[in-house]
Amino acid sequence: MIKESAMSIKNWYVVHTYAGFENKVKASILETVSKMGLQDRISQILVPTEEVLSLKGGKKRKSQRKFFPGYILVEMEMDDNTWHIVKDTPKVTGFVGGKTNPVPLSEEEVSHILKQAEEGAVAPTQPKVAYQKGDRVRVIDGPFNSFIGTVEDVNPAHGRLRVMVSIFGRSTPVELEFLQVEREKEK
């Protein structure tokens, strides 16, 4: 199966798990590694996440969103023993890149993922919705809830929009955050 080399080096591997069980798989692998005393062979397990802002009940809330649902990253020395520890963990379907001889991630791929996870932990990201001038939107939060308007100006740096809504029959500009609107559905 997998050959042990005299000079084993650690690489990052992608492991496919059941969606929603990434943290349980991580804990289970870490527990097995700890019991077997193999912390020097399987050193890190990551579930890459970022903080995102959402609006519920008129309040901004931060929540965690996984970059790659159903996948975890494991830094390990690959040999038969470590391969079986990971592969035989409940809720693991296998390694990405080969059933018996998985392909490690390149250093560029790992640094990109780690940078993305680090940036996501520092500053919560705004919703990934791009609005443009002229888009029809429905206000879903605040004093203008359920009003429909047209985007007049977009400020992506601050996550804000100026929307023209009709109040008492007159077109009025209203400053709103991206979280307070959604695209008007086509009828």
Secondary structure, 3 states (H helix, E strand, C coil): CCCCCCCCCEEEEEEEECCCCHHHHHHHHHHHHHHHCCCCCEEEEECCEEEEEEEECCEEEEEEEECCCCEEEEEEECCHHHHHHHHCCCCEEEECCCCCCCCCCCHHHHHHHHHHHHHHHHCCECCCCCCCCCCEEEECCCCCCCCEEEEEEEECCCCEEEEEEEECCEEEEEEEEHHHEEECCCC
